[in-house]
Amino acid sequence: MDLVGATDVDPDRAEAFVAQYGGQAVPGTDALIGLGLDALYICVPPFAHGGPESAAVNAGVAAFVEKPLAADAGTAETVAGLLAAGGVTTRVGLHWRCAEPVRRAYDLLKGRRVRLVGGWWLDKVPPVPWWGDRHLSGGPLVEQAVHVLDLMRLLVGEVSEVHAVSAGPAGSDTDAATAALLRFAGGAVGTIATTCVLSGKHRAGVEIVADGLVVGVGEDWLEVGDGVTSRRSSYDPSVARAAADRAFVDAVRNPASPADHTCAPTLPDHTEALNSHRLACALARSAQTGAPEHLR
């Protein structure tokens, strides 16, 4: 598969991209699709979703959609309807699912009853101007911690209820910190915490307590223990990102083989990723209102 073109709202960035990776810089999504694409990477900020996906559907082009699916729940639901009606192949950039430590954690937890789950994303404010506006980014739970929430769903199961609180804004109106309780449909209970007041990423991942086993996992690390001893291993995160690209390319080449989310970790399609987005948005709403949210 060849890279044939790129576009950006800043033409200089598109020119710099193709100068490094090849292809042709063009002025907009329609011009890009006009190059005769088999697949489109939609790598846009949260607030910019909708138009590119619609263009992909109209052209019958497979789409890799960067997470989060949108800055809000409504846009993501609308896009999901368009993609489903159009029948195009999709994958979403929740690439942690393709990471080796996640695959190992999945195997270790298979068949075990999970009791307790803890997740965190302790980081800085990303250096992009739109991130501090909740209406543009969705806030930390939607834009950053969705990776952690997706991992919780993959390894533990669906969440039925959440109740979050916020420590107030950092910068404009983005939560400086959030903490939440989660109830899983399978009976486990959990927490998740986020902050964006640090100078860099301190920690991001999930710790899961099952009967006789503790598994901590993130994009590039795995820790396994039993309460007495533990072993921690590190991994190259670029391997997971390359595996995600490969999964998308394989899906484009074999569209008759849908993503199977029931047997092993794999890059999710838009329908599956939407469940993680719904969870993130429910938490974000709860953090703003202080009221619990129930998920269907």
C-alpha positions in Angstrom: 0.0 0.0 0.0 1.4 3.4 -1.0 1.0 6.8 0.5 -0.5 9.0 -2.2 -1.3 12.2 -0.6 -2.0 14.4 2.5 -3.9 17.5 3.5 -3.9 19.8 6.4 -5.6 23.1 7.3 -2.0 24.4 7.4 -0.7 23.8 3.9 2.9 24.1 5.1 2.4 21.1 7.4 1.0 19.0 4.5 4.0 20.0 2.3 6.4 19.1 5.1 4.7 15.7 5.6 4.8 14.7 2.0 8.4 15.9 1.7 9.3 13.4 4.4 7.0 10.5 3.6 6.1 10.9 -0.1 2.8 11.6 -1.9 1.2 14.8 -2.9 0.0 17.7 -0.8 -3.6 18.7 -1.7 -6.1 21.4 -0.4 -8.7 19.5 1.4 -10.4 16.1 2.0 -12.3 16.1 -1.3 -9.1 16.7 -3.3 -7.4 13.9 -1.3 -10.1 11.4 -2.0 -9.9 12.5 -5.7 -6.5 11.0 -5.8 -8.2 7.6 -6.0 -7.7 6.3 -2.4 -8.3 2.8 -1.1 -8.1 4.1 2.5 -8.1 7.4 4.4 -6.4 8.2 7.7 -8.5 10.7 9.6 -6.0 12.2 12.0 -7.8 15.3 13.2 -8.5 17.1 16.5 -11.6 15.9 18.4 -13.7 18.9 17.2 -13.0 18.3 13.5 -14.6 14.8 13.3 -17.7 14.4 11.1 -16.8 16.0 7.8 -13.9 13.6 6.9 -15.8 10.5 7.9 -18.8 11.7 5.8 -16.5 12.2 2.8 -15.0 8.7 3.3 -18.6 7.2 3.3 -19.6 9.1 0.2 -16.5 7.8 -1.7 -16.7 4.3 -0.3 -13.2 4.6 1.1 -12.0 2.7 4.2 -11.2 4.9 7.2 -8.7 4.9 10.0 -10.2 7.2 12.6 -7.9 8.7 15.2 -9.2 8.7 18.8 -11.2 10.3 20.3 -14.1 9.8 18.0 -15.3 13.4 18.7 -15.2 16.0 21.4 -18.8 15.0 22.4 -21.2 12.1 22.4 -23.6 13.4 19.8 -21.2 13.9 17.0 -19.7 10.4 17.5 -23.2 8.8 17.4 -24.0 10.7 14.2 -20.8 9.6 12.6 -21.3 6.0 13.7 -24.7 6.0 11.9 -23.1 7.3 8.7 -20.3 4.8 8.8 -22.7 1.9 9.5 -25.1 3.0 6.7 -22.2 3.3 4.3 -20.7 0.0 5.1 -17.1 1.2 4.9 -14.3 -0.6 6.7 -13.2 1.2 9.8 -10.5 1.0 12.5 -9.9 3.4 15.3 -6.6 4.5 16.8 -7.0 2.9 20.2 -3.6 1.2 19.5 -3.0 0.1 23.1 -5.0 -3.0 22.2 -2.2 -4.0 19.8 0.5 -3.7 22.5 2.3 -6.8 23.6 1.8 -6.1 27.4 -2.0 -5.8 26.8 -2.0 -9.1 24.9 -0.2 -10.8 27.8 -2.5 -9.2 30.4 -5.5 -10.4 28.4 -4.2 -14.0 28.5 -3.3 -13.8 32.2 -6.8 -12.6 33.2 -8.8 -14.9 30.9 -11.2 -17.0 33.0 -10.3 -15.2 36.3 -12.9 -13.3 38.3 -11.9 -9.6 38.5 -12.7 -7.8 41.8 -11.1 -4.4 41.7 -9.8 -2.1 38.9 -7.8 1.1 39.1 -6.9 3.4 36.2 -5.0 6.7 35.9 -3.8 9.2 33.4 -1.4 11.6 35.2 0.0 14.0 32.6 0.5 17.6 31.3 -1.6 19.8 29.1 -0.7 18.9 25.5 1.0 21.7 23.6 -1.9 22.4 21.2 -4.1 25.5 21.4 -7.5 23.7 21.3 -6.8 21.3 24.1 -7.7 23.6 27.0 -11.2 24.2 25.6 -13.5 21.3 26.7 -15.8 22.0 23.7 -12.9 21.4 21.3 -11.1 18.6 23.0 -13.7 16.9 25.2 -11.4 17.2 28.2 -8.9 14.8 29.7 -11.3 11.9 30.2 -12.3 12.0 26.5 -9.1 13.0 24.8 -6.5 11.2 26.9 -8.0 8.7 29.4 -10.1 7.0 26.7 -7.1 4.7 26.2 -7.4 3.6 29.8 -11.1 3.2 29.7 -10.9 1.2 26.5 -8.4 -1.1 28.2 -10.7 -1.5 31.2 -13.5 -2.6 28.9 -11.3 -5.0 27.0 -9.8 -6.7 30.1 -12.7 -6.5 32.6 -15.9 -5.9 30.6 -18.6 -3.3 30.3 -19.2 -0.5 32.8 -22.8 -0.1 34.0 -22.5 3.0 36.2 -20.1 5.9 36.9 -19.9 8.7 39.3 -17.2 11.4 38.8 -16.1 14.6 40.5 -13.8 17.4 39.2 -11.2 19.5 41.0 -11.9 22.5 38.8 -10.5 24.0 35.7 -6.8 24.2 34.5 -6.3 27.1 32.2 -9.6 27.7 30.5 -12.3 25.2 31.3 -10.6 21.8 31.2 -10.6 19.8 34.4 -7.4 20.0 36.4 -8.1 16.7 37.9 -11.0 14.2 38.0 -11.7 11.1 40.1 -14.5 8.6 39.5 -16.0 5.4 40.8 -17.0 2.7 38.2 -19.3 -0.3 38.6 -18.8 -3.1 36.1 -21.6 -5.2 34.8 -19.7 -8.3 35.8 -19.6 -7.3 39.5 -16.1 -5.6 39.7 -15.7 -2.1 41.1 -13.1 0.4 40.1 -11.7 3.9 40.0 -10.1 6.2 37.5 -8.1 9.4 38.1 -6.8 12.0 35.7 -4.8 15.2 36.0 -3.1 17.5 33.5 -1.1 19.7 35.9 2.3 18.0 35.6 5.3 18.7 33.4 5.0 15.4 31.6 3.4 11.9 31.7 3.9 10.4 35.1 1.7 7.4 34.8 -0.9 6.0 32.5 -2.5 2.5 32.7 -4.7 0.1 34.6 -4.2 -2.1 37.6 -6.5 -5.1 37.9 -7.0 -7.3 40.9 -8.4 -10.8 40.2 -8.5 -13.8 42.6 -4.9 -14.5 43.4 -3.4 -12.1 40.8 -2.6 -8.5 40.3 -2.0 -7.3 36.7 -0.8 -3.7 36.0 -0.6 -2.8 32.3 -0.2 0.1 30.0 1.0 0.9 26.5 4.6 0.0 27.2 4.7 -1.8 30.6 3.4 -4.9 32.4 3.6 -5.8 36.1 2.3 -9.1 37.4 2.1 -10.1 41.1 0.3 -12.1 43.6 0.5 -9.8 46.6 3.9 -11.2 47.8 6.1 -11.0 44.7 5.8 -9.0 41.5 7.7 -8.6 38.2 7.7 -5.6 35.9 8.6 -5.5 32.2 9.0 -2.7 29.8 8.1 -2.7 26.1 8.8 -0.5 23.0 5.6 1.5 22.4 6.4 2.0 18.7 5.7 -1.7 18.2 2.1 -1.3 19.2 1.6 1.7 16.8 3.1 -0.2 13.9 0.9 -3.2 14.7 -2.1 -0.9 14.7 -1.2 0.3 11.2 -0.7 -3.3 10.0 -4.1 -4.2 11.4 -5.8 -1.4 9.5 -4.0 -2.3 6.2 -5.0 -5.9 6.7 -8.6 -4.9 7.2 -8.5 -2.8 4.0 -7.1 -5.8 2.0 -9.6 -8.2 3.6 -12.8 -6.2 4.2 -14.8 -9.4 4.5 -13.0 -10.2 7.7 -14.5 -7.9 10.4 -12.7 -7.1 13.6 -13.3 -9.9 16.2 -13.4 -8.4 19.7 -14.4 -11.6 21.4 -11.3 -13.8 21.1 -8.2 -11.6 21.5 -7.1 -8.0 21.6 -7.3 -6.4 18.1 -7.6 -2.8 16.8 -11.3 -1.9 17.2 -13.6 -0.8 14.5 -15.8 2.3 14.9 -18.7 0.4 16.4 -16.6 -1.1 19.2 -14.7 2.1 19.8 -17.9 4.0 20.2 -18.6 2.0 23.4 -15.4 3.4 25.0 -16.3 6.9 23.8 -19.7 6.6 25.4 -18.1 5.6 28.6 -15.6 8.5 28.5 -18.4 11.0 27.7 -20.5 9.6 30.6 -17.7 10.2 33.0 -17.1 13.7 31.6 -20.8 14.6 32.1 -20.8 13.2 35.6 -17.7 15.2 36.5 -19.5 18.4 35.4 -22.9 17.7 37.1 -21.7 15.7 40.1 -24.4 13.1 39.4 -24.0 9.4 38.6 -24.5 8.3 35.0 -25.9 4.9 34.0 -24.8 3.2 30.8 -27.0 1.1 28.7 
